Amino acid sequence: MATSVTMSRFLSSAAATTTTTRASLFPPKSLSFLPLKTSLYRKLSKPIKLPFSTKTNHPTTPVISASISVGDKLPDATLSFFDTDGELQTTTISSLTSNKKAILFAVPGAFTPTCSLKHLPGFVEKSAELKSKGVDTIACISVNDAFVMKAWKENLGINDEVLLLSDGNGEFTKAIGCELDLSDKPVGLGVRSRRYALLAEDGVVKVANLEEGGAFTFSGAEDMIKAL
């Protein structure tokens, strides 16, 4: 008889424990999560369209700072280009600037809108005026390979007004601290160059117009003419 009572109490206790456990694992319907197919979920599930831009004005984007400034000696680096005979050539920053007055300007990418419609054409148009003010070399630098730079030059009908140089591995761009990370953009440009225009005399920076990311506000040909 005692054994039966003990067993009955054990079974009742086990049943209560099981009920409590099931209740903790499976809350009542009134406390369950809302079904996924709500109007809010449908709104959040729609793809967000992000227009392409080389500007880095997103509030969460850190301010970009370059390591190059007025008075600094430009670091040396090797750049490539195709000559008028279609032969691949290389040159160095030192050979472009030693004992010369040189303008080096950079674009985030060949064939991109602002670079193709405003920045590069502006220097081509003002090249004669810049050279009349003592500029020996005008060079456009981009983190694109030399083949792309050649195609871009041909597409815009540029002759020898501006030298288009490939910094394909970003060697020079990294050395002056002007990397621009565009890997999160829809077109996937990766790490490119911040837009800028530098005036160097015998390799020493005299003017450094460094844009914020890909913005185009004071790194054009007219701005360099005013600075000469």
N, C-alpha and C positions, 0 to 999 in steps of 0.2 A: 504493500500500500504506500509506504514511504517512498519507494522507488518510483512509483507511478506519479506521485505528486511532484517529486523532483524533476522528472522528465518533462512533465507538463509545464512547469515553470521555465525550464530551459528552452522549450520550443516557443513559448510565448515571448521570452526575451529575445530569441533569435529573430522571430517574426517582426518584433518592434524595431530591432536594429536594421533589418533589411528594409523596412518601410521608411525609416529615417534616412538611410543611405540613398534609396531611390528618390526620395523627396529632394535631397541636396543635389543630386545629379540631374534631375529633371524638374526644374521649377514649374509652377503652374503657368498655364497659357497666358494669363494676364501679365506675367513678368518676362515672357519670352521676347526675343528680339523682333523688330519689325521685319516683315518679309522684304527681300531685296528688290522686288519689283514695285517700288514706290516711285512717285514723281521725282523725289530728290535723287534717288539712285539713278534714274534714267537721265537726269540732267548732268550728273557727275560722270556718267559713263560715256558721254559724247566726246569725241576727240577734240582737242583744243588746237586751233589753227594759229601757228606762230609765224608771222611774216619774217623773211630773212633780212637781217641788217648786220653790218659790221660794227655798229655802235655798241659800246658796253655801258649803257646807262641804266641797266636793271638795278633796282635798289639793293639787291643782295650781292651785287658784283663788287669786289674790293677795288679800291682805287689803284690803278697801275702806276708804278713809279719806275723810272728808268735810271740806270747807273751812269749814264753819260750826261755831261752838263758842260756849259761854257767854260773854256779854259782847259778842258781835258784833251789829252792826246788820244786820237782815235786808235783803237786796237787794230792790229792787222788781221786780215782774213783773205781767203782766196774765193773769188767769184767767177762765174763762167758766163759765156755769151757766144753767139754765132756771129762771125764777121760777114762782110758783104759777099764773100765767096761761098758762104754756107759752111765754113769750117768752124768747128768748135774750138774756142779759145778760152784762156783763163787770164785773169788779171788780179791784182791785189789792191787792197785799200791804200797801202803805202805808195804804190806806183801811181795811183790816181790822185793822190794828195800831196806828195812830196814836192816842195818848191812850187806848189801850184795853189791857186784859189779854186776850190771845188764845191759844188753843191751836190749833196747826196740826199735824195728824198725816197721815202719808202711807201709802198702801198700794201694793204692787206692781201690783195690778190689780183692777178691778171684777169681781164675780162669781167671783173665785177663792176657794177654800175658807176659808182662815184669815181673810181680809179680810171675807168675808160672814157667817161664823158667829161670829167672836170680836171682831176689832178694831173694826170700825164699830159693831156692835150694842152693844158695851160702852160706847162714848161716848154712844150714844143713850140707853141705860138710865141712865147717870150724869150726863146733861146738866143736870138740875135741881140736883143736888148741886154740880156744878162751878160753875154760875152763882151758886149761893148763897154760894160762896167768892170771888166777885168777878170771875169770868171773863165777859167780854162776848161773845166770839165763839168758837165751836167749829167748825172747818172741816176737812173731809177732802179731801186733795189726791191726785189720781192722774193718771198719764200715760195717760189715756183721753180720747176726745173727749166733748164735752158731751152728745151724744145717748146715749152709753153710760152716762154718769153719771146721766142722767135716768131711763133704764130701770132702772138698779140701785136708785135711790132708790125708785121705784114698786114694784119687786119686793120690797123689804124693808119697805115700808109706812112710810117715814120722812116726817115732816112738816117742822117747822122746828127740830127739836132740834139737828141738825147740818147745816151747809151743805156740800153736795157740789160740789167745784170741779174743773174740768178744766184740767190743765196739759198740754194736748194735744201741744204741741211740745217739752215738757220744758224750757221756758225757766227756770222757777223751780228745778226739780230740778237742772239743770246749774249754775245760779248758786250753789247751796249745796253743790255737789259730792256729790250723793247719787244719781248715776246707778247703775243696776243692770242689767248686761247679761245678759239671759235669752235671747239669740238662739240659743244652742246647745241650748235645751230642746226637747223634742218638739213642744210646742204653739206654739213660735215667738212668744214675747211681745216679742221685740226688746229695745230699751233702755227700761227702766221706772224706777221709783223704789225706792230702798231704803226699808224700813219705818222710820218714826221718829215721835216725838211731841215737839213743841217748845212751850215756854211763853214767850211774848214779852210784854214790857210796854213800851208806847210804841215798838214796833219793835225793842227790844233783847232778845236771847235770854237768858232767865233759867234755863231748864232745857232740856237737849238730850239726849233719850234716843234714841240712834241705834243701831238694830239692825244686826247683821251680815247683810246681804242681806235676805232675806224672813223671817228668824226672828222669833218673837213671844215675847219674854221679859220686857221691861220698858218697853214703849211703850204699854201699855193705859191705860184710864181710871182704874183703881185706882192705878196708879203716878203719874199726874198729880195725883190727889187727895192722895196722900201728900206730893207735892212742894210743894203750895200752902201 
